[in-house]
Amino acid sequence: MHFETRAIRVGQEPDPATGAIIPPIYATSNFQRHSIDQQEGYSYSRVSNPTRAAVEQCLAALENARYGLLFASGMAAEVALLGLLRPGDHVVCTRDVYGGTISMWKHLAPQRGVSVSYANLLDLDAAAAAIQPNTRMLWLESPTNPLTYVLDIPALAELGRQHNLLVVIDNTFATPYLQNPLEMGVDVVVHSVTKYLGGHSDILGGALVFNRDDLYEPLWDQQAIGGAVLSPFESWLLLRGMKTLAVRMRAHCENALRVARFLAEHPKVARVLYPGLPDHPQHELAKRQMRGFGGMIAVSLKTDRAGVDRFCQSLRLFSLASSLGGVESLVGYPATMSHEGLTEAERLERGITDNLVRLSVGIEHPDDLIADLAQALERL
Ligand SMILES: *Cc1c(COP(=O)(O)O)cnc(C)c1O
């Protein structure tokens, strides 16, 4: 089955009890047992719930994977992976990574005796050099947040395999529509389903998707015993969102390319980073490993922090807000929003300068989005 069909059909047989075409929201904490010996079937919704199970099956199918586990947020899914590590273990993490992931390594990893090194994974030699005898996990994100750098996923997965590391990738920006990292050798894909998979900025959720049978039990323990599971209602909204992922992503990609081209020509713009532009440092790599370039753009403006604030406040369609991946366009200021947990030195080392904004290009009409950016740039 093709992607679009899987998104609409997998896990979504008509409800056996009533014939309902849409899987119901099983808003129940518990399920009746037929006997004291019953082992199969549903028992308690933290452990499993039919609405959640439907979405887990569908999401796994979108990544061409065997297993999908849903969590209460993207960070809950990430913390479940931290739960696989033991005191003394070490992680190599891409330097350019979601701010919440940095906070997890900074605040939660030390409590568990886990140490972390950041490496510039755009450079394969630097990646190899960061691996220590006690390294257990290699953490990737591509395209990266906020600068949209693209990592060589097959090469890094191979490096991880050679060193017997668990290779993890945060696939939130690309979504399974644009890239399937498990097919490039990665062990576990993480999603914040809050973003494109949900697609409408109305839920929080996270997911782990993988093929390895030996990972199922330990990760299921993290989900079912850890208890940060996705609720039936949010599972249902997620499934509803996922049905249109393909058409939304096509529109996001098309709009973002038009917006990126407009910005690249504008005299008040210092630099545009979008994997779909030929001058993006990893444009050729992005063309090889992605089916499209996504909806996220990093833009440096020719102004100072006050000018950026004027720009953000002048925008009428791009709302100044955290998060991304919804149908509506957003502008974010990484320095005080997604990456506010970093010190100034940590920010600057990652290229998160005071004149950098991040656009999540929605699926409004592109002419309206460009007109909005044009009028706000006049106010710099
Ligand atoms: C938002 C986000 C997360 C965290 O997800 P939550 O659902 O907010 O917990 C992780 N990675 C990336 C790339 C994100 O954008």
Ligand as a Chemical Component Dictionary entry (heavy atoms), coordinates in Angstrom:
data_LIG
# 
_chem_comp.id                   LIG 
_chem_comp.type                 NON-POLYMER 
_chem_comp.pdbx_formal_charge   0 
_chem_comp.three_letter_code    LIG 
# 
loop_
_chem_comp_atom.comp_id 
_chem_comp_atom.atom_id 
_chem_comp_atom.alt_atom_id 
_chem_comp_atom.type_symbol 
_chem_comp_atom.charge 
_chem_comp_atom.model_Cartn_x 
_chem_comp_atom.model_Cartn_y 
_chem_comp_atom.model_Cartn_z 
_chem_comp_atom.pdbx_ordinal 
LIG C1 C1 C 0 8.683  19.727 20.004 1  
LIG C2 C2 C 0 9.828  18.854 19.766 2  
LIG C3 C3 C 0 10.174 17.856 20.684 3  
LIG C4 C4 C 0 9.472  17.658 22.003 4  
LIG O1 O1 O 0 8.153  17.285 21.840 5  
LIG P1 P1 P 0 6.971  17.665 22.873 6  
LIG O2 O2 O 0 5.798  17.035 22.258 7  
LIG O3 O3 O 0 6.928  19.155 22.960 8  
LIG O4 O4 O 0 7.343  17.077 24.188 9  
LIG C5 C5 C 0 11.248 17.047 20.351 10 
LIG N1 N1 N 0 11.941 17.212 19.213 11 
LIG C6 C6 C 0 11.633 18.162 18.324 12 
LIG C7 C7 C 0 12.436 18.290 17.077 13 
LIG C8 C8 C 0 10.571 19.016 18.564 14 
LIG O5 O5 O 0 10.283 19.971 17.679 15 
# 
loop_
_chem_comp_bond.comp_id 
_chem_comp_bond.atom_id_1 
_chem_comp_bond.atom_id_2 
_chem_comp_bond.value_order 
_chem_comp_bond.pdbx_ordinal 
LIG C1 C2 SING 1  
LIG C2 C3 SING 2  
LIG C2 C8 DOUB 3  
LIG C3 C4 SING 4  
LIG C3 C5 DOUB 5  
LIG C4 O1 SING 6  
LIG O1 P1 SING 7  
LIG P1 O2 DOUB 8  
LIG P1 O3 SING 9  
LIG P1 O4 SING 10 
LIG C5 N1 SING 11 
LIG N1 C6 DOUB 12 
LIG C6 C7 SING 13 
LIG C6 C8 SING 14 
LIG C8 O5 SING 15 
# 
